[in-house]
Amino acid sequence: MSEPRSITELTPGVSHQIPNTRLHEAFGELNLTAQPDRIDVVLTLLMEPMKEEAQTGVALDGSDSMQSAFGKGWTYSDKFDSKVVTRLIAEGKGKMVNVDGRDYFEAMNGGLEEMKQLGFIVRMKNEVEPIAREVIPYL
């Protein structure tokens, strides 16, 4: 299997490790995994455990594209299925739209509020904060 040249060539769901020869010496491993809606990145930093006068900082990306990782977005729950979609469309509370060749359900006319109330969509889990709280003390 040849090495992917860009993230578009990553096999979904399969972790791909970037060869150490392509990384800066400060990094141990870089693993990328393509998901349907994102790329998961796991990066290992190499640093002497005790280094006098060393300073480390952390910058967390809080841009719009990262809001779902901070628990600010919404995702479908296990309760949301094709029966719910059919009912909401029949009631005029949603429609199917095609974006880049894929069909998606789009709520309208109160459909979004109903989906929230009935638990068909739920807040995404904040994945960043627990990791940051665990990692920052080590820095």
Residue frames as a rotation matrix with the C-alpha (Angstrom) as fourth column:
MET 1
0.585 0.811 0.000 0.00
0.811 -0.585 0.000 0.00
0.000 0.000 -1.000 0.00
SER 2
-0.292 -0.717 0.633 1.49
0.671 -0.625 -0.399 3.34
0.682 0.308 0.664 -1.01
GLU 3
-0.593 -0.026 -0.805 1.70
0.714 -0.481 -0.510 6.22
-0.373 -0.877 0.304 1.43
PRO 4
0.515 0.829 0.220 -1.12
0.852 -0.466 -0.239 8.79
-0.096 0.311 -0.946 1.11
ARG 5
-0.516 -0.708 0.483 0.04
0.771 -0.629 -0.100 12.11
0.375 0.321 0.870 -0.31
SER 6
-0.698 0.363 0.617 -2.86
-0.437 -0.899 0.034 14.11
0.567 -0.246 0.786 1.16
ILE 7
-0.761 0.445 0.472 -5.63
-0.390 0.268 -0.881 13.67
-0.518 -0.855 -0.031 3.71
THR 8
0.185 0.869 -0.459 -8.08
-0.947 0.032 -0.320 12.94
-0.263 0.494 0.829 0.88
GLU 9
0.023 -0.262 -0.965 -6.19
-0.616 0.756 -0.220 9.70
0.787 0.599 -0.144 0.21
LEU 10
-0.776 -0.260 0.574 -6.52
-0.628 0.400 -0.668 8.40
-0.055 -0.879 -0.474 3.79
THR 11
-0.549 0.598 -0.584 -8.58
0.173 0.765 0.620 5.23
0.817 0.240 -0.524 4.16
PRO 12
0.039 0.640 0.767 -11.57
-0.727 -0.509 0.461 6.04
0.686 -0.576 0.446 6.42
GLY 13
0.867 0.410 0.283 -11.36
-0.470 0.488 0.735 4.41
0.163 -0.771 0.616 9.85
VAL 14
0.685 -0.698 -0.209 -7.75
0.670 0.716 -0.197 3.26
0.287 -0.005 0.958 9.39
SER 15
0.796 -0.473 -0.376 -4.97
-0.049 -0.671 0.740 4.88
-0.603 -0.571 -0.557 11.41
HIS 16
0.714 -0.623 0.319 -2.05
0.486 0.114 -0.867 6.03
0.504 0.774 0.384 9.26
GLN 17
0.621 -0.588 -0.518 1.28
0.427 -0.301 0.853 6.75
-0.657 -0.751 0.065 10.95
ILE 18
0.915 -0.402 -0.043 3.47
-0.307 -0.622 -0.720 9.41
0.263 0.672 -0.692 9.36
PRO 19
0.503 -0.788 -0.355 7.07
0.682 0.614 -0.398 8.12
0.532 -0.042 0.846 9.14
ASN 20
0.654 -0.303 -0.693 9.35
0.549 -0.440 0.711 9.59
-0.520 -0.846 -0.122 11.83
THR 21
-0.397 -0.871 0.289 11.79
0.837 -0.214 0.504 10.66
-0.377 0.442 0.814 9.12
ARG 22
-0.262 0.385 0.885 9.20
0.644 -0.613 0.458 13.21
0.719 0.690 -0.088 7.98
LEU 23
0.781 0.597 -0.185 8.69
0.499 -0.416 0.760 14.68
0.377 -0.686 -0.623 11.47
HIS 24
0.292 -0.633 0.717 10.60
-0.567 -0.718 -0.403 17.29
0.770 -0.289 -0.569 13.41
GLU 25
-0.498 -0.628 -0.599 12.82
0.091 0.649 -0.756 15.78
0.862 -0.431 -0.266 16.10
ALA 26
-0.795 0.243 0.556 10.49
-0.604 -0.396 -0.691 17.17
0.052 -0.886 0.462 18.79
PHE 27
0.255 0.967 -0.002 7.77
-0.966 0.255 -0.034 14.74
-0.032 0.011 0.999 17.72
GLY 28
-0.537 -0.385 0.751 7.64
-0.461 0.879 0.121 11.02
-0.706 -0.281 -0.650 18.42
GLU 29
-0.712 0.388 0.585 4.62
0.642 0.698 0.318 9.85
-0.284 0.602 -0.746 16.45
LEU 30
-0.585 0.645 -0.492 1.95
-0.666 -0.728 -0.163 11.39
-0.463 0.232 0.855 14.26
ASN 31
-0.817 0.409 0.406 -1.11
0.495 0.859 0.132 9.27
-0.295 0.309 -0.904 13.52
LEU 32
-0.679 0.625 -0.385 -3.99
-0.706 -0.700 0.109 10.36
-0.202 0.346 0.916 11.28
THR 33
-0.761 0.528 0.377 -7.37
0.518 0.844 -0.137 8.63
-0.391 0.091 -0.916 11.04
ALA 34
-0.863 0.505 0.014 -10.01
-0.347 -0.613 0.710 9.78
0.367 0.608 0.704 8.56
GLN 35
-0.617 0.787 0.024 -13.55
0.417 0.352 -0.838 9.83
-0.668 -0.507 -0.545 9.95
PRO 36
-0.033 0.672 0.740 -16.70
0.999 0.018 0.029 10.69
0.007 0.740 -0.672 7.96
ASP 37
0.813 0.489 0.316 -16.71
0.482 -0.870 0.103 14.28
0.325 0.068 -0.943 9.27
ARG 38
0.800 -0.575 0.170 -13.15
-0.586 -0.689 0.427 14.93
-0.129 -0.441 -0.888 10.43
ILE 39
0.295 -0.796 -0.529 -9.54
-0.001 0.553 -0.833 13.79
0.955 0.247 0.162 10.64
ASP 40
0.999 -0.042 -0.014 -8.45
0.017 0.079 0.997 12.51
-0.041 -0.996 0.080 14.05
VAL 41
0.330 -0.937 0.113 -4.86
-0.224 -0.194 -0.955 13.54
0.917 0.290 -0.274 14.85
VAL 42
0.978 -0.171 -0.118 -2.76
0.164 0.287 0.944 11.94
-0.127 -0.943 0.309 17.60
LEU 43
0.462 -0.848 0.259 0.64
-0.124 -0.351 -0.928 13.56
0.878 0.397 -0.267 18.06
THR 44
0.767 -0.323 -0.555 3.30
0.642 0.366 0.674 12.52
-0.014 -0.873 0.488 20.57
LEU 45
0.737 -0.550 0.394 5.73
-0.435 -0.831 -0.346 15.18
0.518 0.084 -0.851 21.78
LEU 46
0.446 -0.689 -0.571 9.23
0.769 0.622 -0.148 14.19
0.457 -0.373 0.807 22.84
MET 47
0.385 -0.359 0.850 10.78
-0.409 -0.892 -0.192 16.27
0.827 -0.274 -0.491 25.58
GLU 48
-0.628 -0.638 -0.447 13.12
0.206 0.418 -0.885 15.61
0.751 -0.647 -0.131 28.44
PRO 49
0.246 0.813 -0.528 10.98
0.777 0.161 0.609 15.18
0.580 -0.559 -0.592 31.57
MET 50
0.675 -0.102 -0.730 13.08
0.531 -0.620 0.578 17.66
-0.512 -0.778 -0.365 33.54
LYS 51
-0.058 -0.680 0.731 14.65
0.910 -0.337 -0.242 20.49
0.411 0.651 0.638 31.65
GLU 52
-0.234 -0.096 -0.968 15.69
0.740 -0.663 -0.113 23.62
-0.630 -0.743 0.226 33.50
GLU 53
-0.520 0.080 -0.851 14.12
-0.181 -0.983 0.019 26.86
-0.835 0.164 0.525 32.36
ALA 54
-0.907 0.292 0.303 11.96
0.396 0.349 0.849 25.10
0.143 0.890 -0.432 29.77
GLN 55
-0.553 0.791 -0.260 8.66
-0.450 -0.546 -0.707 26.76
-0.701 -0.274 0.658 28.99
THR 56
-0.874 0.366 0.319 5.71
0.486 0.641 0.594 25.09
0.013 0.675 -0.738 27.39
GLY 57
-0.640 0.718 -0.273 2.48
-0.589 -0.687 -0.426 26.60
-0.494 -0.112 0.862 26.17
VAL 58
-0.610 0.555 0.566 -0.80
0.656 0.754 -0.032 25.22
-0.445 0.352 -0.824 24.94
ALA 59
-0.730 0.467 -0.500 -2.96
-0.614 -0.770 0.177 26.79
-0.302 0.436 0.848 22.27
LEU 60
-0.505 0.661 0.555 -6.44
0.503 0.748 -0.432 25.36
-0.701 0.061 -0.711 21.79
ASP 61
-0.974 0.176 0.143 -8.17
0.056 -0.426 0.903 26.09
0.220 0.888 0.405 18.50
GLY 62
-0.514 0.832 -0.206 -11.56
0.378 0.004 -0.926 27.58
-0.770 -0.554 -0.317 19.33
SER 63
-0.860 0.163 -0.484 -12.53
-0.480 -0.583 0.656 28.52
-0.175 0.796 0.579 15.78
ASP 64
0.085 0.990 -0.116 -15.93
-0.961 0.051 -0.271 27.72
-0.263 0.135 0.955 14.28
SER 65
0.173 -0.038 -0.984 -14.61
-0.635 0.760 -0.141 24.54
0.753 0.649 0.108 12.69
MET 66
-0.742 -0.534 -0.407 -13.66
-0.020 0.623 -0.782 23.22
0.671 -0.572 -0.473 16.16
GLN 67
-0.398 0.617 0.679 -16.93
-0.881 -0.462 -0.097 24.05
0.254 -0.637 0.728 17.96
SER 68
0.591 0.659 -0.464 -18.28
-0.514 0.752 0.413 20.50
0.621 -0.006 0.784 17.72
ALA 69
-0.034 -0.698 -0.716 -15.14
0.363 0.659 -0.659 19.12
0.931 -0.282 0.231 19.40
PHE 70
-0.921 -0.255 0.294 -15.83
-0.130 -0.511 -0.850 21.55
0.367 -0.821 0.437 22.28
GLY 71
-0.677 0.707 -0.205 -19.40
0.698 0.527 -0.485 20.23
-0.235 -0.471 -0.850 22.67
LYS 72
-0.603 0.427 -0.673 -21.04
-0.254 -0.903 -0.346 23.19
-0.756 -0.037 0.654 20.96
GLY 73
-0.693 0.318 -0.647 -22.50
-0.674 0.032 0.738 21.27
0.255 0.948 0.192 18.04
TRP 74
0.201 0.835 0.513 -25.36
-0.804 0.440 -0.401 18.81
-0.560 -0.332 0.759 17.64
THR 75
-0.834 -0.395 -0.385 -25.36
-0.543 0.710 0.447 15.19
0.097 0.582 -0.807 16.50
TYR 76
0.117 0.901 -0.418 -28.02
-0.692 0.376 0.616 12.63
0.712 0.217 0.668 15.75
SER 77
-0.245 -0.108 0.964 -28.89
-0.869 0.464 -0.169 10.23
-0.429 -0.879 -0.207 18.57
ASP 78
-0.980 -0.110 0.169 -29.55
-0.056 0.953 0.297 6.51
-0.193 0.281 -0.940 18.21
LYS 79
-0.239 0.970 0.049 -33.29
0.316 0.125 -0.941 7.32
-0.918 -0.209 -0.336 18.26
PHE 80
0.135 0.254 -0.958 -33.04
-0.691 -0.669 -0.275 9.13
-0.711 0.699 0.085 14.91
ASP 81
-0.569 -0.274 0.775 -33.81
0.266 0.831 0.488 6.76
-0.778 0.484 -0.401 12.04
SER 82
-0.974 0.146 0.176 -35.53
0.150 -0.172 0.974 6.60
0.172 0.974 0.146 8.64
LYS 83
-0.153 0.971 -0.183 -39.00
0.941 0.200 0.273 6.41
0.301 -0.131 -0.944 10.27
VAL 84
0.070 0.099 -0.993 -38.39
0.627 -0.778 -0.034 9.74
-0.776 -0.620 -0.117 12.00
VAL 85
-0.842 -0.433 -0.322 -37.17
0.013 -0.612 0.791 11.29
-0.540 0.662 0.520 8.74
THR 86
-0.744 0.614 0.264 -40.24
0.512 0.271 0.815 10.03
0.429 0.742 -0.516 6.86
ARG 87
0.131 0.836 -0.533 -42.62
0.991 -0.131 0.038 11.37
-0.038 -0.533 -0.845 9.53
LEU 88
-0.139 -0.238 -0.961 -40.95
0.393 -0.904 0.167 14.80
-0.909 -0.355 0.220 9.74
ILE 89
-0.982 -0.186 -0.034 -40.99
0.032 -0.340 0.940 15.16
-0.187 0.922 0.339 5.95
ALA 90
-0.471 0.876 0.107 -44.69
0.741 0.327 0.587 14.12
0.479 0.356 -0.803 5.82
GLU 91
0.315 0.574 -0.756 -45.49
0.902 -0.428 0.051 16.73
-0.294 -0.698 -0.653 8.50
GLY 92
0.685 -0.092 0.723 -43.62
0.406 -0.776 -0.483 19.44
0.606 0.624 -0.494 6.55
LYS 93
0.937 -0.349 0.033 -40.98
-0.196 -0.444 0.874 19.72
-0.290 -0.826 -0.484 9.27
GLY 94
-0.034 -0.993 0.115 -38.09
-0.239 0.120 0.963 18.65
-0.970 0.005 -0.242 7.10
LYS 95
0.905 0.219 -0.364 -36.86
-0.399 0.141 -0.906 17.88
-0.147 0.966 0.215 3.61
MET 96
0.443 -0.789 0.426 -34.06
0.651 0.610 0.453 16.02
-0.617 0.076 0.784 1.91
VAL 97
0.810 -0.305 -0.500 -31.30
-0.508 -0.792 -0.339 18.11
-0.293 0.528 -0.797 0.32
ASN 98
0.767 -0.600 0.226 -28.41
0.640 0.691 -0.337 17.01
0.046 0.403 0.914 -1.84
VAL 99
0.775 -0.619 -0.126 -24.99
-0.553 -0.762 0.337 18.39
-0.305 -0.192 -0.933 -0.94
ASP 100
-0.191 -0.939 -0.287 -21.99
-0.962 0.121 0.245 17.31
-0.195 0.323 -0.926 -2.99
GLY 101
-0.344 0.103 -0.933 -23.80
-0.589 0.751 0.300 14.23
0.732 0.653 -0.197 -4.23
ARG 102
-0.860 0.081 -0.503 -25.00
0.403 0.713 -0.574 13.07
0.312 -0.697 -0.646 -0.80
ASP 103
0.032 0.953 0.301 -28.55
0.108 -0.302 0.947 13.29
0.994 0.003 -0.113 0.52
TYR 104
-0.920 -0.291 -0.261 -29.06
0.306 -0.118 -0.945 14.91
0.244 -0.949 0.198 3.92
PHE 105
0.148 0.961 -0.234 -32.10
0.929 -0.055 0.365 15.60
0.338 -0.271 -0.901 6.06
GLU 106
-0.861 -0.339 0.380 -32.71
0.217 -0.919 -0.328 19.30
0.461 -0.200 0.865 6.72
ALA 107
-0.308 0.753 -0.581 -35.14
0.922 0.087 -0.376 20.29
-0.233 -0.652 -0.722 9.50
MET 108
-0.895 0.122 0.429 -37.52
0.039 -0.937 0.348 23.22
0.445 0.328 0.833 8.97
ASN 109
-0.132 0.944 0.302 -40.81
-0.434 -0.329 0.839 24.66
0.891 -0.020 0.453 10.30
GLY 110
0.368 0.263 0.892 -40.20
-0.924 -0.001 0.382 23.64
0.101 -0.965 0.243 13.92
GLY 111
0.812 -0.053 -0.581 -38.64
-0.073 0.979 -0.192 20.30
0.578 0.198 0.791 13.06
LEU 112
-0.215 -0.976 -0.028 -35.32
0.005 0.027 -1.000 21.17
0.977 -0.215 -0.001 14.69
GLU 113
-0.414 0.117 0.903 -36.96
-0.860 -0.374 -0.347 22.10
0.297 -0.920 0.255 18.01
GLU 114
0.702 0.706 0.090 -39.03
-0.707 0.675 0.212 18.91
0.089 -0.213 0.973 17.95
MET 115
0.518 -0.588 -0.621 -35.92
0.086 0.758 -0.646 16.86
0.851 0.282 0.444 17.24
LYS 116
-0.553 -0.712 0.432 -34.19
-0.334 -0.286 -0.898 18.45
0.763 -0.641 -0.080 20.27
GLN 117
-0.102 0.615 0.782 -37.21
-0.992 -0.124 -0.033 17.92
0.077 -0.779 0.622 22.54
LEU 118
0.855 0.516 -0.054 -37.63
-0.517 0.856 0.014 14.27
0.053 0.016 0.998 21.54
GLY 119
0.349 -0.813 0.466 -33.92
-0.417 0.311 0.854 13.52
-0.839 -0.493 -0.231 21.84
PHE 120
0.887 -0.033 0.460 -33.36
0.405 0.535 -0.742 12.84
-0.221 0.844 0.488 18.13
ILE 121
0.274 -0.866 0.418 -30.44
0.269 -0.348 -0.898 15.26
0.923 0.359 0.138 18.22
VAL 122
0.852 -0.099 -0.514 -28.21
0.513 -0.036 0.858 15.81
-0.103 -0.994 0.020 21.23
ARG 123
0.762 -0.644 -0.068 -25.27
-0.637 -0.765 0.101 18.03
-0.117 -0.033 -0.993 22.11
MET 124
0.531 -0.688 -0.495 -21.93
0.017 0.593 -0.805 16.68
0.847 0.419 0.326 20.99
LYS 125
0.779 -0.341 -0.526 -19.52
0.621 0.309 0.720 15.54
-0.083 -0.888 0.452 23.68
ASN 126
0.793 -0.607 0.048 -16.79
-0.606 -0.795 -0.037 18.00
0.061 0.000 -0.998 24.67
GLU 127
0.857 -0.496 -0.138 -13.74
0.459 0.858 -0.231 15.99
0.233 0.134 0.963 23.60
VAL 128
0.202 -0.838 0.507 -11.15
0.170 -0.480 -0.861 18.75
0.965 0.260 0.045 24.02
GLU 129
0.364 -0.031 0.931 -11.57
-0.731 -0.629 0.265 19.91
0.577 -0.777 -0.252 27.61
PRO 130
0.943 -0.025 0.333 -11.01
-0.232 0.669 0.706 16.55
-0.240 -0.743 0.625 29.37
ILE 131
0.615 -0.771 0.165 -7.89
0.737 0.488 -0.468 15.87
0.280 0.409 0.868 27.31
ALA 132
0.171 -0.544 0.821 -6.55
-0.004 -0.834 -0.552 19.38
0.985 0.091 -0.145 27.91
ARG 133
0.639 0.128 0.758 -7.15
-0.715 -0.263 0.648 19.05
0.282 -0.956 -0.077 31.67
GLU 134
0.937 -0.297 0.184 -5.23
0.195 0.881 0.431 15.78
-0.290 -0.368 0.883 31.69
VAL 135
0.470 -0.784 0.405 -2.31
0.794 0.176 -0.581 16.92
0.385 0.595 0.706 29.51
ILE 136
0.563 -0.231 0.794 -1.66
-0.090 -0.972 -0.218 20.47
0.822 0.051 -0.568 30.74
PRO 137
0.892 -0.260 0.369 -0.34
-0.402 -0.086 0.911 19.48
-0.205 -0.962 -0.182 34.21
TYR 138
0.612 -0.700 0.368 2.37
0.661 0.708 0.249 17.43
-0.435 0.091 0.896 32.50
LEU 139
0.424 -0.443 0.790 3.56
0.635 -0.476 -0.608 20.49
0.646 0.759 0.080 30.62
